Amino acid sequence: MMRARHTIRIILLIGAVAVAFSACGRRPSTLDTPYEAATEARKQAEEDGAPLPPAPEKPVEDRPFILDGLI
């Protein structure tokens, strides 16, 4: 009986750690990045004949985070 409790505690602890670590990753989303939004706003202003906002700077390449796979 004592061994079963110990095993259940270990399993629950491992599950809690996995849930905590999965919160550390970055979830892919459907939202535009700031660069994409600025590019789209610039195109829209050009089509409308409005003053153009400043040209957005290209972002640095996104590096994957080690915990992204947990999501």
Secondary structure by P-SEA (a helix, b strand, c coil): caaaaaaaaaaaaaaaaaaaaaaacccccccccaaaaaaaaaaaaaaaccccccccccccccccccccccc
